[in-house]
Amino acid sequence: MRIRLLTGIVLAAFVILLPDAGFAQGTADPSALANQSLRGYTHMFIAYAIAWAVVVGWVISIARRLARVEKALKE
């Protein structure tokens, strides 16, 4: 119990004393962020779209099969 309390106090002290320590990249220059482009991430957007399409198709497939099973049970 004391170890958990001590760990919590130490972590709270780090968060309070070093607020930027939790950020992996630190603070960035706003003008540098404004000049960034997302062109290099096209493949990632395509991959997410494909993943969403697969998940939606899977859910529709499950709904159709469930409807067939419910219909068969009613008969």
Secondary structure as GFF3:
##gff-version 3
##sequence-region A 1 75
A	DSSP	alpha_helix	2	17	.	.	.	ID=ss1
A	DSSP	three_ten_helix	19	22	.	.	.	ID=ss2
A	DSSP	alpha_helix	30	34	.	.	.	ID=ss3
A	DSSP	three_ten_helix	39	41	.	.	.	ID=ss4
A	DSSP	alpha_helix	42	74	.	.	.	ID=ss5
###
